[in-house]
Amino acid sequence: MVNGASIGREPLFRPFSVGSLTLRNRIVMGPMGQGHATNGIPHADYPAYYRRRAEGEAGLIISGATAIPHPTAPINVYEPHFHGELALQGWKSALAEVHAAGGKMMPQLWHAGLQGLSPEPPEGRQLGPSGIWLPALDAQGQAGTPEPRNEPMSQQEIDLVIDAFGTAVETAQRLDFDGVELHGGHGFLIDQFFWATTNRRTDGYGGDVVARTRFAVEVITECRRRVGPKFPLFMRISQFKMTDYAAQLVSTPEELASFIEPLSAAGIDVFDCSQRRFAQPLFEGSHLNLAGWLKRLSGKPTIAVGGIGLARNAVDFGTPGNYETVAEGSVAQLDLVCEMLARGDFDLICLARAILGDASWPAKVRRGADDELTAFTAAHMMKLT
């Protein structure tokens, strides 16, 4: 309700523009890695998989996390790469299918850093700001104890990773992608520099919340230098980590303002704000979620993430890795989403499991065909459907 009147679903289907990018609606298919890229080569089903979401009227498609051209970037041997002739040919084919269906697409680029999520991590030295290893969640969903695992990144290693990010973004522009998203959340490399638990450096890359943004600022600055002012740069941000759902980067609006200002000034156009539950207020005394606060403090557009389109969030099942059906009643809380959009709390919404379960979720919601929505099940995580 806005001023006592029902607003319906119209806010979801307004166009949106930033830089050189114009979207037909406010619905984003979020980045979801599914482990279908053996040795970094995207599976042959990727193009059709993404085309179905474009035909289903997703305004923007963001790929699952994709490794930059650095030998320590991947989390495992099943993660797609954004370099090499075969991998890039796979991405070119996927992009062509999305564009043919009237959609827009960008890769999410990352370096996984030093953490313990993967049962089959790549061989060799893994990089982290302070060499702090983060064990995966245990069977009860509790975070393990961080422990030193190897030496902190050297300046040379930092410089090479920054260069690799710049090369990947330049490649995305050359291939005619519609922008890129840098993965700065969930406890991976950029976020490991943000987070005091994993960044214990005493040089210019460590210290207070502003100092800990230096690595990300240098990545963004290099990416922006490579592609110019109009190519859209998004960044995913989160408080929680895949290895610690209770983690906090900041605890006050003042800290958040100090954290986000350098990233915004360096050239990020849109912040993709990941929460476990999209409607959860970030700070006491305000209804604003993470996306709402980042929009207020940065003046930049934001994306709200966290269980949108699901009757229950997967975390409500209480067991990590539980992929039972969780998308029944897929218009749950949709009135609240539209109210928050209309109020200007954020600018875009991100769908994950809901759009895995039903590639045509946006089109069906636009038509009001709620009873035709297909539930998400474990099978959707196992293959590219």
C-alpha angles and dihedrals in degrees: 000000000000116000088345095303128110110244099195120200099309094109089064092059103048115116118253130203136189126164109323092341126099120178128198092222143358097261119111126188100225127228110272122171113207103176098247100131109087110201089358098298113128112241116258089246094062096091094053091041093056094039090059090058091048090049087048087061104253104165094216133011119207115193123231116269109302125195120246118227097278123110095233097044103094122085091213143341093276097061119102120248127220094213138057127065098268096044094047091047088056091051092046089054092049092048092049091054093048093049091047088056092051097257136127126229142188132178121239105228124202152153110221095212124193114331141118106242099107121078088202108036119179117269123258135037116341119210131233134153093251103009091254114158118213113206116216121256114281125234090278093052094252122144119245123233114273112240137182110261107166144343121306118260114278122228089254091053091048092051093050093052091049090051091049091054090051092050092050093050091047089051091051091054092047091052090052098249113163095239138309138256119218113212106232099156148068097050100296125133103292089041091048087063090049096050121079091212092065101025110069096148121143096202127081092292094062139052128067126014092274095048090051090061092062096095092050091046090054090049092050093044092053092046092050091048090054098049107028132235103302104049104102117247116192125183129201114222130183140170095209124066129214086242096044121028091186095055120128128201092185136007104196138044089244092057090047091052091052091048099048101041097075092047092049093046092049091062114275110151101189132019116215103208114203120201131162088236119022096210096052111114113238098215134023115262096032134080091213119116124208092281091049094051094046091051091049094048101039102032087224127123116264140201121223116219135179129094097334110163094020128109087212130016113240090240089064089073088067098219121099112237094020105144100175117145105297104157101074110134091023095188092063110140092002091131089056092049091052092046091053091047092049091048089055097243088137138348109228138023128221123218122199122158092014092062092040088058094044120021089193096052093122094048094046093048090049090053093044090242093144094149090061096060115120120224123240115245137176089265090069090062093052101057141016102263 
